[in-house]
C-alpha cells in the first residue's frame, strides 16, 4: 500500500463515475428529484453527462447500494424513500472498543489531504460546493485484521489542525472529541456491497457484504464531520444496549 497522502493543494477532478454520482445526489439534495421521482435512464444520463454507458451504470449501481436510489426491473430507477432506523447505537472510539476486548488496535493511514467539497459533503458540512474540506481514509485493524474502513470528511472551521495529526497514534474520533466536542449526531446503518477498492482495503472476498454506518456530527450546532464507516459483515457486528427509564433491577 502506498504511504499516506498529505498535499495541501486542491486534488484532481474525481473520476467520471463519481462526477455522475455527485450530479444525481446534488439534484436529490436540491429537491429537484424528490422521493419516488424517476431519475433519467442510463441512456439519458449517458447523453446528458457525455460519458460512457458503463460509467453511468456504475454510478447508479453504487447509489442504489448506498440507499439513494431504487431500481425497479423493467420500470426504471427512482429516488429511494428513507429507510426505517432505530436509535440504538452509541458514539464510541473503535480503538477503545478493540482494547476493551483485550485485543490490539492498529491503523493504516491511506489518505489525509485537503479537497474541494462535492455536492453531498458541501450540503452536510454547511459549505459551498468547491470550498475546501479535509478528507481522511483509515483502515482500523483488530489484532492485525481489518475491521473498519473509516472514510471521513471534516469541516476545517471546526477542526483546523486536522491534517497535522498522527492518526496512526490517535483516532480521528479521539482528536475531534477533544477539539470539537460532540453535541449532536445522526447515524444510519445499512448493508451494502463494497467497491473493489474498499474490498481490497478490508481484505474481503468477492461477494461478501459490508455493514455501512453513515454518521454526521455537530458541535454546538456547527457541522463537524461526515463519515462512512464500512465493516466486513462476516467479522463485525454493530449493536447497542439501553436501559428503559423507570426500570428496576
C-alpha positions, -999 to +999 in steps of 0.1 A: +000+000+000+013+035-008+020+058+021-004+085+032-010+115+010-008+149+027-009+176-001-024+209+008-033+218-027-066+210-044-068+175-059-075+165-094-111+161-106-128+129-093-133+100-117-162+102-142-185+078-123-181+099-092-190+130-111-222+113-123-229+103-087-223+139-075-247+152-101-275+128-091-271+134-054-269+171-060-303+170-078-318+149-050-305+172-022-317+203-041-352+189-042-353+186-080-358+149-077-380+142-046-387+108-030-403+085-055-392+106-085-380+087-116-344+096-125-332+097-161-324+064-177-289+051-183-292+062-219-304+097-210-277+102-184-251+089-209-261+115-234-266+144-208-233+138-190-213+129-221-199+097-205-200+060-213-229+037-205-205+017-182-197+049-162-234+057-157-242+020-148-215+021-121-228+054-107-264+041-105-253+008-090-233+024-062-260+050-054-285+021-052-262+002-028-258+033-007-296+038-003-301+069-025-319+051-054-342+021-060-340+002-093-373-015-104-369-042-130-385-030-163-397+003-148-366+024-142-347+040-113-363+061-086-353+082-057-355+059-027-376+067+004-358+069+038-353+035+053-366+028+088-340+032+115-337+027+153-317+049+177-297+021+194-260+029+188-237+050+209-208+070+195-177+051+206-140+052+198-132+020+178-097+018+194-113+017+228-138-009+217-110-032+205-088-027+236-118-034+258-120-068+242-083-074+252-071-071+216-046-048+199-058-019+177-037-005+149-044+018+120-032+023+084-035+058+072-043+056+035-051+092+028-051+126+046-055+157+025-074+188+016-100+185-011-128+206-027-163+198-014-186+179-038-224+184-036-230+158-008-202+168+015-209+205+010-245+201+019-238+180+050-209+202+063-226+235+057-201+245+030-204+258-006-197+234-033-160+238-042-149+251-008-120+232+008-126+204+034-104+177+049-106+141+039-091+111+056-092+073+048-081+049+075-082+012+079-087+001+115-073-033+125-080-057+153-051-080+160-039-072+125-072-080+108-091-051+091-124-045+108-133-009+097-127+014+068-132+050+080-139+074+051-143+108+068-148+144+057-142+172+082-152+209+083-120+229+085-137+256+106-144+230+133-110+213+133-084+235+116-054+213+127-069+180+114-043+175+087-014+178+112-025+149+134-009+114+135-039+091+130-018+060+135-013+071+171-048+085+179-081+081+161-100+109+144-128+103+169-105+110+199-090+141+183-124+155+173-139+149+207-110+169+222-112+197+196-149+200+188-169+180+215-199+162+202-232+178+209-254+160+183-251+130+159-271+113+133-263+078+120-279+052+097-269+016+093-274-005+062-260-035+043-240-026+011-216-042-013-182-026-011-164-012-042-134-032-054-111-007-038-129-010-004-130-048-007-092-048-011-085-025+018-108-046+041-092-079+028-127-092+019-136-120-005-158-113-036-195-115-028-191-105+008-213-077+021-204-048+044-222-031+072-222+006+065-226+032+093-232+067+079-225+093+106-229+130+107-219+150+138-222+186+151-206+206+179-226+235+194-247+235+162-218+236+138-214+206+114-181+189+122-178+157+102-195+133+078-182+097+077-188+064+060-177+036+083-175+002+065-173-030+084-169-066+069-202-083+076-185-116+082-163-104+110-180-074+127-213-067+144-230-034+153-252-034+184-263-014+214-278-017+249-302+007+266-320+009+300-356+019+299-365+048+322-381+037+354-367+001+350-358-015+383-331-042+386 
